Amino acid sequence: TFTTRYDASNKNRSNNIYLASEKINGTIIMPGETFSYNKVVGARTIEAGYKEAEIFDKNGNIKKGYGGGNCQVSSTLYNVVLQIPGLKVLERHEHSRKVSYVESGKDAAVAYGSIDFRFKNENNYDIKIYSESTEDSINLRIVKIENI
């Protein structure tokens, strides 16, 4: 389990965090399967319900972009993945500048169509991602699915 906090007064960013959280909630990753954040969450577009919020460009400049806040969800997930043996990170990128919601070097930047956060389940059992966005925080946990 890992939790990060955000400013709920930033309605557009909060909306985007909620949408991304809902997309990954309940995802099951079977043994040998790879989780791709971009594949599961999809394009961050107006049609998908995303709003403009602050993002970083590749040079660390702050600008507006659809889906701002997604990196907080992917970074929160990354911090859960780091805690679990048998989950191998295949792709992860740091932001072009420091973020406030996780320790330095513990972030996972994502941008649909260019950079992704991917990990592989190398365990011999299924895992399930639970993601919940509250008023001011995102809580992610990964559990082992017991086969009966």
Order of alpha helices (4+ residues) and beta strands (2+ residues): beta-alpha-beta-beta-alpha-beta-beta-alpha-beta-beta-beta-beta
